[in-house]
Amino acid sequence: NYVLIMAPAVILAAIATAFSFFVVWLIRLIYTRKYIKWKIDVKRDFFAYLLICMQITLEHLPNHCYVGQVAIFLLLLFIYRKNLSALYIAIVRIVRRKVLG
């Protein structure tokens, strides 16, 4: 990370930071799997990351292309609909237990 940040281009610092975040994510994933069993859909997540990069690119265009950003956001919600549904159900159960005792 330090070597790339020393380069004159600011974009290399951003790339180095993104790479560092990826390495930290990968290390945390490996160590977390010792304690928690979970399944990761690598293809789905990779596609989602590409969509997020596209959304960031659209945001930096002069007109910000809001329609494209909203479309990508809705596509991401669709891709993760099962996870979001499970999260919603878990939250409702917790709230019901707290409220109903």
C-alpha positions in Angstrom: 0.0 0.0 0.0 2.7 2.5 0.9 4.6 1.9 -2.3 1.6 2.7 -4.5 0.7 5.8 -2.4 4.2 7.2 -3.0 3.4 7.3 -6.7 2.4 10.7 -8.1 -1.0 9.7 -9.3 -3.8 10.0 -6.8 -5.6 7.1 -8.5 -2.9 4.7 -7.5 -3.5 5.6 -3.9 -7.2 4.8 -4.3 -6.3 1.5 -6.0 -3.8 0.7 -3.2 -6.5 1.4 -0.6 -9.0 -0.8 -2.4 -6.5 -3.6 -2.6 -5.7 -3.2 1.1 -9.4 -3.4 2.0 -9.7 -6.6 -0.1 -6.8 -8.2 1.7 -8.2 -7.3 5.1 -11.6 -8.7 4.0 -10.1 -11.9 2.8 -8.1 -12.4 6.1 -11.2 -11.7 8.2 -13.2 -14.1 6.0 -10.6 -16.9 6.6 -10.5 -16.4 10.4 -14.2 -15.9 10.8 -15.0 -19.2 9.1 -13.3 -20.9 12.0 -16.2 -19.7 14.2 -19.1 -19.2 11.9 -20.3 -21.4 9.1 -21.6 -19.4 6.2 -21.9 -19.7 2.5 -20.6 -17.0 0.2 -21.8 -16.8 -3.4 -18.6 -15.5 -5.0 -20.1 -15.0 -8.4 -23.0 -13.0 -7.0 -20.8 -10.9 -4.8 -18.3 -10.2 -7.6 -21.2 -9.2 -9.9 -22.5 -6.9 -7.1 -19.1 -5.3 -6.6 -18.9 -4.6 -10.4 -22.3 -3.0 -10.2 -21.2 -0.8 -7.3 -18.1 0.2 -9.3 -20.4 1.1 -12.2 -22.6 3.1 -9.8 -19.6 5.0 -8.5 -18.6 5.7 -12.0 -22.0 7.0 -12.9 -22.0 9.3 -9.8 -18.8 10.9 -11.0 -20.1 11.8 -14.4 -21.0 15.5 -15.0 -24.8 14.8 -14.9 -24.5 12.1 -12.3 -26.8 9.8 -14.2 -29.3 9.4 -11.4 -31.6 7.1 -13.3 -28.7 4.6 -13.9 -27.7 4.8 -10.2 -31.3 4.1 -9.1 -31.5 1.2 -11.6 -28.3 -0.3 -10.2 -29.5 0.1 -6.7 -32.8 -1.7 -7.5 -30.8 -4.4 -9.2 -28.7 -4.9 -6.1 -31.8 -5.1 -4.0 -33.1 -7.8 -6.3 -29.9 -9.7 -6.3 -29.8 -9.8 -2.5 -33.6 -10.2 -2.0 -33.3 -13.5 -0.2 -30.7 -12.1 2.3 -32.8 -9.0 2.9 -35.9 -11.1 3.4 -34.1 -13.3 5.9 -32.8 -10.2 7.7 -36.3 -8.6 7.8 -37.7 -11.8 9.3 -35.0 -12.0 11.9 -35.5 -8.4 12.9 -39.3 -8.9 13.2 -38.8 -11.9 15.4 -36.4 -10.1 17.7 -38.8 -7.1 18.0 -41.8 -9.3 18.7 -39.8 -11.1 21.5 -38.9 -7.8 23.0 -42.4 -6.3 22.8 -44.4 -9.4 23.7 -41.9 -10.5 26.4 
